[in-house]
Amino acid sequence: MSQDFDSGAYWEHRYQKRRDSGDGSYGRLAVYKADFINDFVAAHQIFSVIEFGCGDGAQLDLARYPQYIGLDIAPAAVEACQRSFAEDYTKCFICYDLLNGLPPQELALSLDVIFHLVEDNIFEKYIRDLFAWATRYVIIYSSNEDDPSPAPHVRHRKFTRWIEQNVAGWRLIEREVNHYPHDMMRPQDTSFADFYIYEKEHRM
């Protein structure tokens, strides 16, 4: 990993060039992710959702959330989502640096984001914010192994270990193994990410 790599600049440049959020936001992977989260939202009567890394909004087209806030580090992504969902008043999109003005929501989502946070300080802040802005549940969809990547914008991490050591008051209650596990011969519609669900502990 280059010490000079800037995640924010990379994604802003990518979206300015009208490139999309990646294969995971399209096709059968997008449908798989949407079905899993939509079922969870309905089963647990979730009213408010905040997503850390909304990207181009393609995944959101399949979502069924009563109220939704989408955050992204790239202003170009936020602007694209604002245009795409301009008539949907259940959704709003805000740049990540304005997070501190928002109230916590019942469910916080992180989908295909953590392995793109190559800088340690960005990763640590992101995880702390993700849990700080959730009142009931956090759902993470990511790889979960310390593994090098040849791509400068990818860094696989054992994030569950970091959460266990640094984030108090939450417990991992479920891991959903991906229905379409990574296949080098089919990189566009398979993934190394699984679902990890955390629940806030309520002490008496």
C-alpha positions in Angstrom: 0.0 0.0 0.0 1.3 3.4 -0.9 1.7 5.8 2.0 0.6 8.6 -0.3 -2.7 7.0 -1.3 -5.8 9.2 -0.5 -9.0 7.3 -0.4 -11.2 10.4 -0.5 -9.4 11.8 -3.6 -9.6 8.4 -5.3 -13.3 8.0 -5.0 -14.1 11.7 -5.8 -12.0 11.4 -9.0 -13.7 8.1 -9.8 -17.2 9.5 -9.5 -16.3 12.7 -11.3 -15.3 10.5 -14.2 -18.8 9.0 -14.0 -17.5 5.5 -13.0 -19.8 3.4 -10.8 -19.4 2.0 -7.3 -18.2 -1.4 -8.5 -19.6 -4.8 -9.4 -21.0 -5.4 -5.9 -23.7 -2.8 -6.5 -25.1 -4.4 -9.6 -26.5 -7.8 -10.8 -27.1 -10.7 -8.5 -24.8 -9.4 -5.8 -26.9 -6.3 -5.5 -30.1 -8.3 -5.4 -28.7 -10.7 -2.7 -27.6 -7.8 -0.5 -30.9 -6.0 -0.9 -33.0 -9.1 -0.1 -30.9 -9.7 3.1 -31.1 -6.2 4.4 -34.7 -5.6 3.4 -35.7 -8.8 5.2 -33.8 -7.7 8.3 -35.3 -4.2 8.3 -38.9 -5.7 8.1 -38.3 -8.4 10.7 -36.8 -6.0 13.2 -39.2 -3.1 12.5 -36.4 -0.7 11.6 -37.6 2.8 10.9 -34.5 4.7 10.3 -31.3 3.7 8.4 -28.0 5.5 7.9 -25.5 4.2 5.4 -21.8 5.1 5.6 -20.7 5.0 1.9 -23.8 5.3 -0.3 -21.7 5.5 -3.5 -23.6 6.1 -6.7 -27.0 4.9 -5.2 -27.3 1.9 -7.5 -27.7 -0.5 -4.6 -30.3 1.8 -3.0 -32.6 1.4 -5.9 -33.4 -2.1 -4.5 -33.8 -1.0 -0.9 -37.0 -0.7 1.2 -36.3 1.5 4.1 -38.9 3.8 5.8 -36.3 6.6 6.2 -32.8 6.7 4.9 -29.7 8.9 5.2 -26.8 8.3 2.8 -23.3 9.5 3.5 -20.3 9.5 1.3 -16.8 10.9 1.4 -17.0 11.9 -2.3 -19.2 15.0 -3.0 -19.7 13.8 -6.6 -21.4 10.6 -5.3 -23.6 12.6 -3.0 -24.6 15.0 -5.8 -25.4 12.0 -8.1 -27.6 10.4 -5.4 -29.4 13.7 -4.8 -30.2 13.9 -8.5 -31.3 10.3 -8.8 -33.6 10.4 -5.8 -34.8 14.0 -6.0 -38.4 13.0 -5.9 -38.0 10.5 -3.0 -38.6 12.4 0.2 -37.8 9.4 2.4 -34.1 9.7 1.5 -31.4 12.4 2.0 -27.8 12.4 1.1 -25.0 14.3 2.9 -21.3 14.6 2.7 -19.5 12.5 5.4 -17.7 15.6 6.8 -21.2 16.9 7.9 -21.9 13.8 9.9 -21.7 15.6 13.3 -24.9 17.5 12.6 -27.0 14.3 12.2 -28.9 12.3 14.9 -28.2 8.6 15.4 -30.4 6.2 13.5 -31.7 2.7 14.4 -29.5 0.8 11.9 -26.1 1.8 10.4 -24.9 0.1 7.2 -21.5 -0.4 5.8 -21.6 -2.2 2.4 -18.4 -2.9 0.5 -16.6 -0.1 2.1 -14.2 -1.3 4.8 -11.8 -3.0 2.4 -11.5 0.3 0.6 -10.3 2.2 3.7 -6.6 1.7 3.2 -5.4 4.3 5.6 -5.4 3.3 9.3 -6.7 6.6 10.6 -9.5 6.7 8.1 -10.5 3.1 8.9 -10.5 3.7 12.7 -12.6 6.9 12.5 -15.0 5.3 10.1 -15.6 2.3 12.4 -16.1 4.5 15.5 -18.5 6.7 13.6 -20.4 3.7 12.2 -21.2 2.4 15.7 -21.6 5.9 17.3 -24.5 6.7 14.9 -26.4 3.5 15.4 -28.9 3.0 18.3 -29.9 -0.7 17.7 -27.9 -2.5 15.0 -24.9 -2.2 12.7 -24.7 -4.3 9.5 -21.3 -4.7 7.8 -20.8 -6.4 4.5 -17.1 -6.9 4.0 -14.1 -9.2 3.8 -12.7 -10.0 7.2 -9.1 -11.2 6.8 -5.7 -9.4 6.9 -4.7 -10.0 3.3 -2.6 -7.9 0.9 -4.2 -6.7 -2.4 -2.4 -5.7 -5.6 -5.0 -2.9 -6.0 -4.0 0.4 -4.4 -7.6 1.2 -3.3 -8.2 -2.2 -1.6 -6.9 -3.4 1.8 -8.5 -6.4 3.5 -8.6 -6.2 7.3 -9.7 -8.4 10.2 -12.1 -5.7 11.2 -14.0 -7.9 13.7 -10.9 -8.2 15.8 -10.4 -4.4 15.8 -14.1 -3.8 16.8 -13.8 -6.4 19.6 -10.8 -4.6 21.0 -11.9 -1.0 20.5 -15.7 -0.6 20.4 -17.5 -1.3 23.6 -21.2 -2.0 24.1 -21.8 -4.0 21.0 -21.9 -7.8 20.3 -21.7 -9.7 17.0 -24.9 -11.7 16.8 -24.8 -13.2 13.3 -22.5 -13.8 10.3 -24.2 -14.6 7.0 -21.8 -16.3 4.6 -22.1 -15.0 1.1 -24.3 -17.0 -1.2 -21.9 -16.2 -4.0 -18.4 -16.6 -2.6 -15.4 -15.2 -4.4 -14.5 -17.1 -7.6 -11.5 -15.8 -9.5 -13.1 -17.0 -12.7 -16.3 -14.9 -12.0 -15.0 -11.7 -10.3 -18.0 -9.6 -11.4 -20.7 -11.6 -9.7 -19.0 -13.2 -6.8 -17.6 -11.6 -3.6 -15.2 -12.1 -0.7 -17.6 -10.2 1.5 -20.0 -11.7 4.1 -22.6 -10.0 6.3 -21.8 -9.3 9.9 -24.6 -8.1 12.2 -23.9 -6.3 15.5 -26.5 -5.5 18.2 -26.2 -2.8 20.8 -26.0 -4.2 24.4 -28.6 -2.7 26.7 -27.3 -3.0 30.3 -29.8 -2.7 33.2 
